[in-house]
């Protein structure tokens, strides 16, 4: 009986490790790229141009000017997104009457985290509401401030940022 043995080589020419168990040789074969793989598209493009793959990679890297322009566009987009979200945040607050039951959840969170704040004013609630991160504001818009999950997120935010919340509300540090 003929025993077939396969030998696998790594890209650098080294033989892949194998082991013997009960007289049988075993190999571990990983299909696909490990580490940083090469783009099949870029390999084909390098072949068509007749240049080494590494040279093509150097040629397709963005210039410092292109990197700066992309960074500036990203910053402009982030600024625009921030302004847009702030406008939505203000619109939600302005459209919510001071006696709306939605605000009870915010009041409860504040009184539970800041014991000396027995009855937070509408302005104190607004200050904290404006501090809430984007993801919580999205939940407020989608589900409402009194939704259990949203309320829990507000609670965690106030708990984790209590010193900042107290400072922003004009209260002494705890």
Secondary structure, 3 states (H helix, E strand, C coil): CCCCCCCCECCCCCECCEEEECCEEEECCCCCCCCCCCCHHHHHHHHHHCCCHHHHHHHHCCCHHHHHHHHHHHHHHHHHHHHHHHHHHHHHHHCCCCCCCHHHHHHHHHHHHCCCCCCCCHHHHHHHHHHCCHHHHHHHHHHCCCCHHHHHHHHHHHHHCHHHHHHHCCCCCC
